Amino acid sequence: MKWGVWIWAGRGSVGAVPALPGQSRGKARRDYLTWLFARGILPPHGAYRCVQLLDLKGKVLICRNYRGDVDMSEVEHFMPILMEKEEEGTLSPILAHGGVRFMWIKHNNLYLVATSKKNACVSLVFSFLYKVVQVFSEYFKELEEESIRDNFVIIYELLDELMDFGYPQTTDSKILQEYITQEGHKLETGAPRPPATVTNAVSWRSEGIKYRKNEVFLDVIESVNLLVSANGNVLRSEIVGSIKMRVFLSGMPELRLGLNDKVLFDNTGRGKSKSVELEDVKFHQCVRLSRFENDRTISFIPPDGEFELMSYRLNTHVKPLIWIESVIEKHSHSRIEYMIKAKSQFKRRSTANNVEIHIPVPNDADSPKFKTTVGSVKWVPENSEIVWSIKSFPGGKEYLMRAHFGLPSVEAEDKEGKPPISVKFEIPYFTTSGIQVRYLKIIEKSGYQALPWVRYITQNGDYQLRTQ
């Protein structure tokens, strides 16, 4: 007996589906799904029918109709409905036309649309669409219209493995990359077998991995989202964190990661120690959730290479790391002057790198003149902004920039309001939340020594300060 492809069973677990001699793995998979439907194990109405990738004009680039019961012309109604809802201000991620529902997301210059005639599990649909974006991005580096046009064959292969008969199947890119490569899919004689990782207890990691030098790199990356009003009040602030790893370890190692988690410290009587209360924690499928729930230890057998171990959020008051004060004087029919003061409000031992302060200017401004105490200033007329770049911004420092623009004698009516100032930065060896890696243990039966490396980075997210 040969083996067909596998059934998705939640949290990435998979099981092999047996195929009869002469039966393709796709046929085996569909027959098994039909058998599950007949016994009520999988409800037929839970599936969705068709996945399509559209350009910004609504033209279909890729279409995969999994059930064959949705008219291919139905997607022609998607873009007109989307534009109509957008004009009305009632746009939602689920649109309807007749008996067909469109569930969609936008990524770069693409729309990813799933269609269904019956009620479908909406959370599953959107999780799948975002997973498609992730897988395609890992294959093609950048997911956009051009990369779609250059990789039609591989994309259809991926869509056939990602989903079958309207149900998600293998969505782990590391497994997919074992048998769908960018060099093309070579046809083999005889019945193909699924990759070993599919039938392993640990589907995300292959057996027999060997490295001459065993190393683990762990990055704690926090993005700060901030919105400050024109009078200096913080309207919104949050920290979005991610722990990313690059694993180069031989064999089947088990890793144990300890953080200064508030729940753990409270449970063990260390409530006075410096700790962080994490919210909206999301783990990679390799993490043993039962172990984390019991003693807050993050225990896992990692995938090989690069992956995101976990993400988290802290909806808390954040002191602005880089504070901007702006004075804008507009002299009617002649000129506009800017005085921008930037101040770093983090510890002196830290330094922000590659700081960019984006200051909006009128569309009709011209004849720019700049003066700054540090860095460089550039006018970007196509974006109607000036960019003040500071390569190195130490903590506790304050810098000043002045700009002068000429204005036309006929003043245009200001209909668009005043866009906010936005700031980009990166601060190494620093986290806003105070999260710390207490330990990273590497356990492997051969007992080899491995080198763990930990790095902290804080960067801007959606970081905006409104002007007067």
Sequence and secondary structure as in RCSB ss.txt:
>XXXX:A:sequence
MKWGVWIWAGRGSVGAVPALPGQSRGKARRDYLTWLFARGILPPHGAYRCVQLLDLKGKVLICRNYRGDVDMSEV
EHFMPILMEKEEEGTLSPILAHGGVRFMWIKHNNLYLVATSKKNACVSLVFSFLYKVVQVFSEYFKELEEESIRD
NFVIIYELLDELMDFGYPQTTDSKILQEYITQEGHKLETGAPRPPATVTNAVSWRSEGIKYRKNEVFLDVIESVN
LLVSANGNVLRSEIVGSIKMRVFLSGMPELRLGLNDKVLFDNTGRGKSKSVELEDVKFHQCVRLSRFENDRTISF
IPPDGEFELMSYRLNTHVKPLIWIESVIEKHSHSRIEYMIKAKSQFKRRSTANNVEIHIPVPNDADSPKFKTTVG
SVKWVPENSEIVWSIKSFPGGKEYLMRAHFGLPSVEAEDKEGKPPISVKFEIPYFTTSGIQVRYLKIIEKSGYQA
LPWVRYITQNGDYQLRTQ
>XXXX:A:secstr
 EEEEEEE STT EEEEEE TT  HHHHHHHHHHHHHHTTSS GGGS  EEEEEETT  EEEEEESSS S GGGG
GGHHHHHHHHHHHT   SEEEETTEEEEEEEETTEEEEEEESS   HHHHHHHHHHHHHHHHHHHSS SHHHHHH
THHHHHHHHHHHEETTEE    HHHHTTT  TT     SS     HHHHSSSTTS SS   SS EEEEEEEEEEE
EEE TTS EEEEEEEEEEEEEEE  SS EEEEEE BHHHHHHTT TTS  B  EEEEE TTB HHHHHHH  EEE
   SEEEEEEEEEE S    SEEEEEEEEEETTTEEEEEEEEEE S TT EEEEEEEEEE  TT EEEEEEESSS
EEEEEGGGTEEEEEEEEEETT EEEEEEEEE  SS     S    EEEEEEEET  SS   EEEEEEE TT    
EEEEEEEEEEEEEEE   
